[in-house]
Amino acid sequence: MGKAKVDLVPSTLNLAGAEMELAGKVGREMLLREAIAPVCRKYDFILIDPLPSLGLFTLNALAAADSVVVPLQTRAYAFKAMPKLEATINLVRKLNPGLSIGGIVCTLSDRRTNFSQVVEQQIRTKYEDLVFQTVILMSVKLAKSPASGTPISIYAPDSAGDKAYAALAEEVEGHYGR
């Protein structure tokens, strides 16, 4: 994969109060979809990374998305929570009928433990072709990267985490046929 042009729209602290302000608006679930509609054709991909909650911002992200890439920790509780996410996606399909799970990425995998490997195998067995081959392993550098406010590709270039995310980016690009 060559160098790509990337536009980034980060959130700010100003966004913190927006959810309360938007709560009373008509059509509040579709605001993000409407906001990005004019620029969608300019991009091969638009990645939306909402908080791991089911608040208004996540609902907007799901209503605006074509598909969802689920980062799923190789932990029992995370795996057991997947049916709740699937149920939420089914509910959001009333707003966005084309929404689907586009892929699942096994994350925070600790290959030193049998348990992590067992959970990963359960994920692969249940979700089959939806699970990407790339696995994001647990690593200190990956944990420190967000705390430094720097992406892993800059914080620790050529680290195992950097290589894993680069491999995932290629796999996602290949999966979506672009």
N, CA, C and O of each residue as an XYZ file, in Angstrom:
712
protein
N       0.854     -1.165      0.000
C       0.000      0.000      0.000
C       0.899      1.227      0.000
O       1.801      1.332      0.831
N       0.668      2.144     -0.912
C       1.460      3.355     -1.012
C       0.997      4.409     -0.036
O       0.054      4.211      0.729
N       1.675      5.522     -0.078
C       1.293      6.644      0.776
C      -0.076      7.157      0.349
O      -0.328      7.384     -0.835
N      -0.931      7.330      1.303
C      -2.284      7.788      1.013
C      -2.479      9.185      1.577
O      -1.871      9.563      2.578
N      -3.333      9.933      0.916
C      -3.705     11.240      1.438
C      -4.798     11.004      2.475
O      -5.777     10.305      2.214
N      -4.620     11.584      3.630
C      -5.569     11.382      4.722
C      -6.016     12.731      5.253
O      -5.194     13.608      5.522
N      -7.305     12.888      5.398
C      -7.858     14.045      6.090
C      -8.356     13.541      7.428
O      -8.987     12.487      7.503
N      -8.077     14.284      8.478
C      -8.447     13.875      9.826
C      -9.272     14.968     10.478
O      -8.891     16.139     10.467
N     -10.394     14.582     11.040
C     -11.239     15.513     11.770
C     -11.315     15.005     13.208
O     -12.153     14.158     13.516
N     -10.461     15.506     14.084
C     -10.469     15.023     15.470
C     -11.571     15.702     16.287
O     -12.029     16.797     15.958
N     -11.973     15.040     17.332
C     -12.930     15.680     18.229
C     -12.171     16.606     19.182
O     -10.950     16.521     19.314
N     -12.907     17.472     19.827
C     -12.324     18.373     20.821
C     -13.191     18.329     22.064
O     -14.230     17.670     22.084
N     -12.767     19.023     23.084
C     -13.559     19.092     24.311
C     -14.905     19.764     24.073
O     -15.847     19.533     24.831
N     -15.012     20.589     23.038
C     -16.285     21.230     22.709
C     -17.374     20.206     22.397
O     -18.563     20.495     22.528
N     -16.965     19.021     21.987
C     -17.914     17.976     21.643
C     -18.578     17.375     22.885
O     -19.653     16.783     22.791
N     -17.950     17.524     24.026
C     -18.448     16.905     25.257
C     -19.881     17.329     25.588
O     -20.681     16.487     25.996
N     -20.217     18.572     25.430
C     -21.562     19.032     25.749
C     -22.551     18.910     24.612
O     -23.748     19.130     24.795
N     -22.053     18.560     23.435
C     -22.918     18.519     22.257
C     -23.998     17.451     22.356
O     -25.113     17.659     21.878
N     -23.689     16.317     22.964
C     -24.673     15.241     23.045
C     -25.921     15.706     23.790
O     -27.039     15.385     23.389
N     -25.737     16.456     24.866
C     -26.883     16.978     25.622
C     -27.671     17.977     24.772
O     -28.902     17.961     24.769
N     -26.959     18.842     24.056
C     -27.624     19.837     23.215
C     -28.418     19.193     22.081
O     -29.486     19.678     21.709
N     -27.895     18.109     21.541
C     -28.535     17.454     20.401
C     -29.694     16.550     20.814
O     -30.521     16.181     19.981
N     -29.755     16.197     22.076
C     -30.753     15.226     22.539
C     -32.182     15.625     22.180
O     -33.012     14.752     21.925
N     -32.484     16.901     22.155
C     -33.843     17.340     21.866
C     -34.125     17.618     20.403
O     -35.255     17.956     20.050
N     -33.127     17.484     19.544
C     -33.313     17.801     18.120
C     -34.064     16.695     17.385
O     -33.850     15.510     17.638
N     -34.935     17.095     16.485
C     -35.625     16.149     15.617
C     -34.610     15.584     14.625
O     -33.820     16.333     14.051
N     -34.630     14.283     14.426
C     -33.709     13.646     13.488
C     -32.289     13.577     14.002
O     -31.352     13.438     13.215
N     -32.112     13.670     15.304
C     -30.772     13.717     15.908
C     -29.914     12.502     15.567
O     -28.686     12.591     15.579
N     -30.545     11.374     15.264
C     -29.797     10.154     14.958
C     -29.127     10.223     13.585
O     -28.209      9.453     13.303
N     -29.583     11.140     12.733
C     -29.103     11.207     11.351
C     -28.200     12.413     11.084
O     -27.825     12.657      9.937
N     -27.849     13.163     12.116
C     -27.084     14.400     11.910
C     -25.716     14.154     11.289
O     -25.308     14.899     10.398
N     -25.005     13.141     11.730
C     -23.684     12.865     11.161
C     -23.814     12.409      9.711
O     -23.047     12.843      8.852
N     -24.758     11.556      9.445
C     -24.980     11.085      8.069
C     -25.230     12.267      7.132
O     -24.665     12.334      6.040
N     -26.075     13.191      7.563
C     -26.375     14.378      6.755
C     -25.148     15.275      6.610
O     -24.933     15.871      5.555
N     -24.349     15.372      7.665
C     -23.174     16.247      7.633
C     -22.093     15.736      6.680
O     -21.430     16.534      6.017
N     -21.909     14.416      6.603
C     -20.837     13.887      5.742
C     -21.305     13.590      4.317
O     -20.478     13.362      3.433
N     -22.602     13.589      4.086
C     -23.133     13.256      2.757
C     -22.483     14.057      1.625
O     -22.151     13.474      0.593
N     -22.290     15.375      1.781
C     -21.706     16.139      0.659
C     -20.264     15.764      0.308
O     -19.815     16.064     -0.798
N     -19.531     15.120      1.213
C     -18.125     14.808      0.937
C     -17.852     13.323      0.739
O     -16.715     12.946      0.455
N     -18.845     12.487      0.878
C     -18.634     11.032      0.803
C     -17.946     10.580     -0.481
O     -17.092      9.693     -0.440
N     -18.298     11.166     -1.606
C     -17.729     10.735     -2.893
C     -16.250     11.098     -3.038
O     -15.572     10.560     -3.913
N     -15.749     11.985     -2.210
C     -14.347     12.399     -2.291
C     -13.398     11.370     -1.679
O     -12.187     11.446     -1.891
N     -13.931     10.411     -0.923
C     -13.088      9.504     -0.151
C     -13.354      8.046     -0.495
O     -14.485      7.652     -0.779
N     -12.281      7.253     -0.463
C     -12.433      5.806     -0.587
C     -13.014      5.236      0.704
O     -13.853      4.335      0.684
N     -12.551      5.778      1.818
C     -12.992      5.324      3.129
C     -13.236      6.525      4.024
O     -12.498      7.509      3.978
N     -14.258      6.439      4.823
C     -14.443      7.381      5.924
C     -14.547      6.527      7.174
O     -15.476      5.733      7.325
N     -13.594      6.699      8.058
C     -13.574      5.938      9.301
C     -14.126      6.815     10.413
O     -13.684      7.948     10.602
N     -15.080      6.289     11.136
C     -15.682      6.995     12.255
C     -15.403      6.149     13.491
O     -15.769      4.975     13.537
N     -14.769      6.730     14.472
C     -14.374      5.987     15.669
C     -15.091      6.567     16.888
O     -14.544      7.429     17.576
N     -16.311      6.098     17.159
C     -17.048      6.634     18.308
C     -16.588      5.983     19.610
O     -15.852      4.996     19.603
N     -17.030      6.548     20.708
C     -16.758      5.943     22.007
C     -17.416      4.570     22.078
O     -18.417      4.328     21.404
N     -16.869      3.678     22.879
C     -17.495      2.354     23.018
C     -18.700      2.424     23.967
O     -18.703      1.820     25.040
N     -19.702      3.162     23.548
C     -20.924      3.293     24.327
C     -22.082      3.306     23.350
O     -21.876      3.332     22.137
N     -23.280      3.288     23.864
C     -24.424      3.329     22.965
C     -25.139      4.665     23.060
O     -26.368      4.722     23.026
N     -24.371      5.738     23.180
C     -24.931      7.072     23.249
C     -25.278      7.615     21.877
O     -25.221      6.901     20.875
N     -25.635      8.869     21.847
C     -26.087      9.532     20.627
C     -24.997      9.572     19.553
O     -25.301      9.424     18.369
N     -23.744      9.767     19.940
C     -22.675      9.812     18.943
C     -22.475      8.448     18.283
O     -22.279      8.364     17.071
N     -22.524      7.393     19.077
C     -22.391      6.060     18.496
C     -23.567      5.751     17.595
O     -23.390      5.170     16.524
N     -24.755      6.127     18.006
C     -25.939      5.939     17.176
C     -25.796      6.691     15.857
O     -26.149      6.164     14.802
N     -25.285      7.909     15.910
C     -25.042      8.682     14.684
C     -24.016      7.983     13.801
O     -24.190      7.920     12.584
N     -22.952      7.460     14.395
C     -21.925      6.758     13.622
C     -22.520      5.539     12.926
O     -22.239      5.293     11.753
N     -23.340      4.776     13.642
C     -23.961      3.590     13.046
C     -24.962      3.971     11.961
O     -25.075      3.282     10.947
N     -25.681      5.057     12.170
C     -26.654      5.504     11.169
C     -25.957      6.015      9.905
O     -26.540      5.980      8.822
N     -24.724      6.483     10.035
C     -23.981      7.031      8.898
C     -23.139      5.979      8.173
O     -22.711      6.205      7.041
N     -22.900      4.846      8.808
C     -21.950      3.860      8.289
C     -22.581      2.904      7.285
O     -23.783      2.639      7.318
N     -21.740      2.396      6.396
C     -22.136      1.285      5.529
C     -21.921     -0.029      6.269
O     -22.728     -0.955      6.184
N     -20.799     -0.084      7.002
C     -20.487     -1.292      7.749
C     -19.675     -0.931      8.985
O     -19.144      0.172      9.118
N     -19.603     -1.899      9.873
C     -18.926     -1.708     11.155
C     -17.751     -2.675     11.227
O     -17.908     -3.873     10.990
N     -16.585     -2.154     11.552
C     -15.438     -3.003     11.857
C     -15.349     -3.017     13.379
O     -15.144     -1.980     14.010
N     -15.504     -4.196     13.955
C     -15.577     -4.341     15.404
C     -14.215     -4.751     15.960
O     -13.724     -5.834     15.641
N     -13.595     -3.899     16.790
C     -12.403     -4.346     17.505
C     -12.878     -5.158     18.717
O     -13.515     -4.618     19.622
N     -12.569     -6.433     18.725
C     -13.077     -7.323     19.769
C     -11.915     -7.906     20.564
O     -11.110     -8.677     20.042
N     -11.845     -7.527     21.821
C     -10.793     -8.041     22.687
C     -10.957     -9.545     22.853
O     -12.074    -10.053     22.944
N      -9.852    -10.237     22.891
C      -9.908    -11.684     23.094
C     -10.048    -11.971     24.587
O      -9.187    -12.584     25.217
N     -11.157    -11.503     25.112
C     -11.539    -11.670     26.518
C     -12.956    -12.233     26.551
O     -13.766    -11.932     25.674
N     -13.251    -13.037     27.544
C     -14.554    -13.697     27.620
C     -15.695    -12.691     27.659
O     -16.683    -12.863     26.946
N     -15.585    -11.637     28.480
C     -16.686    -10.679     28.596
C     -16.917     -9.922     27.294
O     -18.062     -9.644     26.936
N     -15.865     -9.593     26.595
C     -16.016     -8.899     25.313
C     -16.733     -9.804     24.315
O     -17.639     -9.363     23.607
N     -16.328    -11.055     24.263
C     -16.964    -12.007     23.350
C     -18.435    -12.201     23.707
O     -19.287    -12.273     22.821
N     -18.731    -12.286     24.988
C     -20.119    -12.469     25.427
C     -20.973    -11.233     25.178
O     -22.199    -11.333     25.146
N     -20.350    -10.067     25.002
C     -21.096     -8.832     24.736
C     -21.444     -8.667     23.256
O     -22.257     -7.808     22.914
N     -20.856     -9.457     22.386
C     -21.122     -9.323     20.951
C     -22.603     -9.440     20.584
O     -23.063     -8.681     19.731
N     -23.362    -10.343     21.180
C     -24.791    -10.387     20.831
C     -25.516     -9.067     21.116
O     -26.467     -8.723     20.414
N     -25.080     -8.334     22.129
C     -25.700     -7.026     22.406
C     -25.371     -6.038     21.294
O     -26.233     -5.261     20.882
N     -24.142     -6.059     20.807
C     -23.780     -5.194     19.686
C     -24.571     -5.585     18.442
O     -25.055     -4.718     17.715
N     -24.700     -6.871     18.199
C     -25.474     -7.334     17.044
C     -26.933     -6.895     17.152
O     -27.542     -6.503     16.156
N     -27.489     -6.961     18.352
C     -28.877     -6.514     18.560
C     -29.001     -5.017     18.307
O     -29.987     -4.560     17.729
N     -28.001     -4.255     18.742
C     -28.011     -2.809     18.507
C     -27.949     -2.517     17.014
O     -28.677     -1.657     16.516
N     -27.091     -3.223     16.303
C     -26.985     -3.040     14.853
C     -28.327     -3.367     14.191
O     -28.753     -2.665     13.274
N     -28.984     -4.420     14.648
C     -30.300     -4.768     14.098
C     -31.315     -3.656     14.342
O     -32.143     -3.377     13.475
N     -31.264     -3.018     15.509
C     -32.167     -1.898     15.789
C     -31.865     -0.701     14.895
O     -32.779     -0.051     14.389
N     -30.578     -0.413     14.703
C     -30.177      0.735     13.893
C     -30.534      0.523     12.426
O     -30.656      1.490     11.674
N     -30.700     -0.716     12.016
C     -31.089     -0.990     10.623
C     -32.437     -0.374     10.274
O     -32.766     -0.242      9.095
N     -33.220      0.005     11.277
C     -34.474      0.715     10.997
C     -34.173      2.101     10.426
O     -34.944      2.629      9.625
N     -33.042      2.689     10.845
C     -32.592      3.978     10.329
C     -31.686      3.818      9.111
O     -31.674      4.661      8.214
N     -30.936      2.734      9.095
C     -29.909      2.512      8.080
C     -29.971      1.044      7.647
O     -29.204      0.222      8.150
N     -30.872      0.708      6.723
C     -31.097     -0.695      6.348
C     -29.864     -1.428      5.807
O     -29.803     -2.655      5.883
N     -28.890     -0.704      5.267
C     -27.714     -1.348      4.689
C     -26.601     -1.645      5.680
O     -25.576     -2.211      5.300
N     -26.778     -1.280      6.925
C     -25.718     -1.453      7.928
C     -25.428     -2.927      8.176
O     -26.340     -3.739      8.329
N     -24.141     -3.257      8.214
C     -23.735     -4.638      8.483
C     -22.422     -4.649      9.251
O     -21.728     -3.636      9.343
N     -22.100     -5.802      9.793
C     -20.768     -5.984     10.378
C     -19.850     -6.328      9.220
O     -20.009     -7.360      8.568
N     -18.890     -5.455      8.973
C     -17.979     -5.645      7.853
C     -16.764     -6.463      8.214
O     -16.074     -6.979      7.334
N     -16.495     -6.587      9.492
C     -15.348     -7.365      9.924
C     -15.149     -7.248     11.412
O     -15.646     -6.328     12.061
N     -14.408     -8.205     11.939
C     -14.078     -8.235     13.366
C     -12.570     -8.363     13.477
O     -11.959     -9.215     12.832
N     -11.976     -7.512     14.300
C     -10.534     -7.538     14.532
C     -10.292     -8.014     15.954
O     -10.757     -7.387     16.906
N      -9.580     -9.100     16.105
C      -9.218     -9.578     17.440
C      -8.116     -8.670     17.984
O      -7.060     -8.514     17.370
N      -8.387     -8.070     19.158
C      -7.439     -7.118     19.742
C      -7.062     -7.533     21.163
O      -7.681     -8.407     21.770
N      -6.035     -6.876     21.661
C      -5.509     -7.135     23.002
C      -5.294     -8.625     23.241
O      -5.512     -9.133     24.341
N      -4.871     -9.298     22.207
C      -4.619    -10.727     22.314
C      -3.282    -10.961     22.994
O      -2.280    -10.327     22.661
N      -3.277    -11.866     23.938
C      -2.054    -12.216     24.657
C      -1.725    -13.658     24.313
O      -2.246    -14.585     24.933
N      -0.875    -13.843     23.342
C      -0.547    -15.184     22.854
C       0.219    -16.019     23.886
O       0.448    -17.211     23.681
N       0.613    -15.383     24.996
C       1.305    -16.137     26.043
C       0.324    -16.962     26.876
O       0.732    -17.864     27.607
N      -0.963    -16.652     26.765
C      -1.954    -17.376     27.567
C      -2.828    -18.246     26.671
O      -3.201    -17.849     25.567
N      -3.140    -19.415     27.157
C      -4.039    -20.302     26.424
C      -5.433    -19.696     26.334
O      -6.122    -19.859     25.326
N      -5.848    -18.997     27.387
C      -7.205    -18.470     27.439
C      -7.468    -17.489     26.299
O      -8.513    -17.557     25.652
N      -6.541    -16.591     26.054
C      -6.693    -15.629     24.964
C      -6.819    -16.357     23.631
O      -7.618    -15.969     22.778
N      -6.040    -17.398     23.457
C      -6.093    -18.171     22.219
C      -7.413    -18.935     22.089
O      -7.949    -19.069     20.989
N      -7.931    -19.431     23.203
C      -9.217    -20.135     23.193
C     -10.339    -19.177     22.798
O     -11.191    -19.517     21.978
N     -10.338    -17.979     23.384
C     -11.372    -16.998     23.054
C     -11.259    -16.589     21.590
O     -12.275    -16.468     20.905
N     -10.038    -16.374     21.102
C      -9.866    -16.041     19.684
C     -10.446    -17.141     18.807
O     -11.107    -16.848     17.810
N     -10.213    -18.389     19.156
C     -10.746    -19.502     18.366
C     -12.272    -19.525     18.416
O     -12.918    -19.832     17.413
N     -12.857    -19.202     19.577
C     -14.321    -19.129     19.686
C     -14.878    -18.029     18.771
O     -15.903    -18.207     18.114
N     -14.185    -16.903     18.747
C     -14.592    -15.794     17.880
C     -14.548    -16.246     16.427
O     -15.496    -16.021     15.673
N     -13.450    -16.881     16.035
C     -13.294    -17.336     14.647
C     -14.325    -18.402     14.282
O     -14.832    -18.427     13.161
N     -14.629    -19.278     15.230
C     -15.622    -20.330     14.975
C     -17.011    -19.730     14.787
O     -17.737    -20.116     13.872
N     -17.378    -18.795     15.643
C     -18.724    -18.228     15.575
C     -18.891    -17.281     14.381
O     -19.922    -17.307     13.709
N     -17.880    -16.447     14.116
C     -18.042    -15.397     13.104
C     -17.323    -15.692     11.789
O     -17.444    -14.921     10.837
N     -16.597    -16.765     11.724
C     -15.975    -17.284     10.520
C     -15.301    -16.218      9.660
O     -14.335    -15.592     10.096
N     -15.801    -16.007      8.446
C     -15.158    -15.115      7.472
C     -15.210    -13.640      7.852
O     -14.519    -12.824      7.242
N     -16.019    -13.283      8.851
C     -16.053    -11.880      9.284
C     -14.788    -11.492     10.045
O     -14.483    -10.305     10.165
N     -14.048    -12.474     10.559
C     -12.887    -12.189     11.399
C     -11.656    -11.997     10.514
O     -11.292    -12.879      9.736
N     -11.029    -10.844     10.645
C      -9.802    -10.574      9.898
C      -8.694    -11.497     10.379
O      -8.679    -11.913     11.538
N      -7.775    -11.811      9.488
C      -6.639    -12.664      9.861
C      -5.668    -11.932     10.787
O      -5.073    -12.539     11.678
N      -5.516    -10.644     10.573
C      -4.600     -9.855     11.402
C      -5.121     -9.804     12.829
O      -6.302     -9.548     13.062
N      -4.233    -10.048     13.774
C      -4.555     -9.981     15.202
C      -3.677     -8.900     15.815
O      -2.472     -8.847     15.566
N      -4.294     -8.040     16.618
C      -3.532     -6.999     17.300
C      -3.151     -7.537     18.682
O      -3.998     -7.709     19.558
N      -1.866     -7.792     18.845
C      -1.378     -8.350     20.105
C      -1.238     -7.266     21.165
O      -1.002     -6.098     20.859
N      -1.387     -7.677     22.399
C      -1.180     -6.777     23.523
C       0.288     -6.337     23.529
O       1.190     -7.151     23.330
N       0.515     -5.036     23.758
C       1.887     -4.551     23.790
C       1.967     -3.260     24.592
O       1.037     -2.453     24.589
N       3.073     -3.078     25.269
C       3.282     -1.876     26.074
C       3.328     -0.650     25.172
O       2.773      0.391     25.524
N       3.973     -0.753     24.024
C       4.081      0.394     23.115
C       2.700      0.804     22.595
O       2.415      1.995     22.470
N       1.846     -0.172     22.295
C       0.495      0.159     21.856
C      -0.300      0.828     22.975
O      -1.126      1.702     22.713
N      -0.058      0.427     24.199
C      -0.750      1.036     25.335
C      -0.262      2.458     25.586
O      -1.053      3.322     25.963
N       1.017      2.710     25.385
C       1.581      4.037     25.642
C       1.316      5.032     24.513
O       1.277      6.240     24.749
N       1.136      4.537     23.303
C       0.950      5.409     22.150
C      -0.203      6.404     22.324
O       0.024      7.597     22.119
N      -1.428      5.992     22.688
C      -2.510      6.978     22.844
C      -2.253      7.952     23.990
O      -2.649      9.116     23.930
N      -1.589      7.467     25.028
C      -1.296      8.350     26.161
C      -0.352      9.475     25.754
O      -0.378     10.560     26.335
N       0.482      9.207     24.750
C       1.406     10.232     24.273
C       0.753     11.138     23.235
O       1.337     12.141     22.823
N      -0.462     10.781     22.813
C      -1.156     11.569     21.795
C      -0.574     11.370     20.411
O      -0.733     12.218     19.534
N       0.097     10.254     20.219
C       0.796      9.985     18.967
C       0.379      8.626     18.417
O       0.299      7.660     19.177
N       0.113      8.526     17.122
C      -0.211      7.209     16.555
C       0.987      6.271     16.664
O       2.135      6.713     16.712
N       0.708      4.992     16.702
C       1.769      3.998     16.862
C       2.798      4.090     15.740
O       3.975      3.803     15.958
N       2.372      4.484     14.547
C       3.309      4.576     13.421
C       4.366      5.662     13.624
O       5.423      5.621     12.994
N       4.091      6.622     14.491
C       5.065      7.663     14.816
C       5.713      7.370     16.169
O       6.921      7.541     16.331
N       4.911      6.930     17.138
C       5.416      6.657     18.489
C       6.455      5.537     18.475
O       7.509      5.645     19.101
N       6.141      4.461     17.754
C       7.065      3.327     17.717
C       7.035      2.695     16.325
O       6.523      1.590     16.144
N       7.602      3.425     15.330
C       7.606      2.871     13.975
C       8.367      1.547     13.935
O       9.368      1.368     14.629
N       7.882      0.642     13.126
C       8.469     -0.689     12.963
C       8.319     -1.588     14.189
O       8.915     -2.663     14.246
N       7.526     -1.153     15.167
C       7.231     -2.030     16.303
C       6.222     -3.082     15.847
O       5.639     -2.971     14.769
N       6.028     -4.091     16.669
C       5.061     -5.138     16.332
C       3.662     -4.536     16.172
O       2.914     -4.943     15.282
N       3.303     -3.573     17.022
C       1.993     -2.933     16.930
C       1.841     -2.144     15.639
O       0.794     -2.203     14.993
N       2.873     -1.410     15.259
C       2.847     -0.649     14.008
C       2.676     -1.589     12.824
O       1.877     -1.320     11.926
N       3.413     -2.674     12.817
C       3.332     -3.640     11.723
C       1.957     -4.308     11.688
O       1.417     -4.563     10.612
N       1.394     -4.591     12.859
C       0.070     -5.227     12.907
C      -0.998     -4.293     12.350
O      -1.859     -4.727     11.585
N      -0.952     -3.017     12.723
C      -1.953     -2.080     12.199
C      -1.758     -1.816     10.712
O      -2.733     -1.600      9.992
N      -0.511     -1.828     10.240
C      -0.277     -1.681      8.796
C      -0.842     -2.892      8.053
O      -1.452     -2.745      6.994
N      -0.640     -4.082      8.608
C      -1.187     -5.302      7.993
C      -2.716     -5.262      8.009
O      -3.360     -5.665      7.040
N      -3.293     -4.777      9.106
C      -4.747     -4.668      9.194
C      -5.276     -3.686      8.149
O      -6.291     -3.949      7.503
N      -4.589     -2.555      7.986
C      -5.015     -1.568      6.987
C      -5.022     -2.189      5.591
O      -5.956     -1.967      4.820
N      -4.001     -2.957      5.264
C      -3.954     -3.629      3.961
C      -5.062     -4.658      3.834
O      -5.677     -4.790      2.776
N      -5.317     -5.388      4.915
C      -6.369     -6.410      4.875
C      -7.749     -5.757      4.712
O      -8.584     -6.243      3.948
N      -7.976     -4.673      5.422
C      -9.263     -3.967      5.303
C      -9.428     -3.412      3.892
O     -10.498     -3.519      3.292
N      -8.362     -2.821      3.372
C      -8.413     -2.283      2.007
C      -8.717     -3.391      0.996
O      -9.526     -3.208      0.086
N      -8.063     -4.533      1.164
C      -8.327     -5.665      0.280
C      -9.728     -6.217      0.430
O     -10.355     -6.618     -0.551
N     -10.210     -6.237      1.639
C     -11.552     -6.745      1.930
C     -12.631     -5.904      1.260
O     -13.630     -6.431      0.769
N     -12.421     -4.612      1.245
C     -13.402     -3.705      0.655
C     -13.148     -3.437     -0.822
O     -13.849     -2.642     -1.448
N     -12.121     -4.119     -1.384
C     -11.912     -4.101     -2.833
C     -11.553     -2.769     -3.433
O     -11.962     -2.480     -4.558
N     -10.807     -1.946     -2.731
C     -10.448     -0.644     -3.287
C      -9.016     -0.647     -3.731
O      -8.522      0.364     -4.229
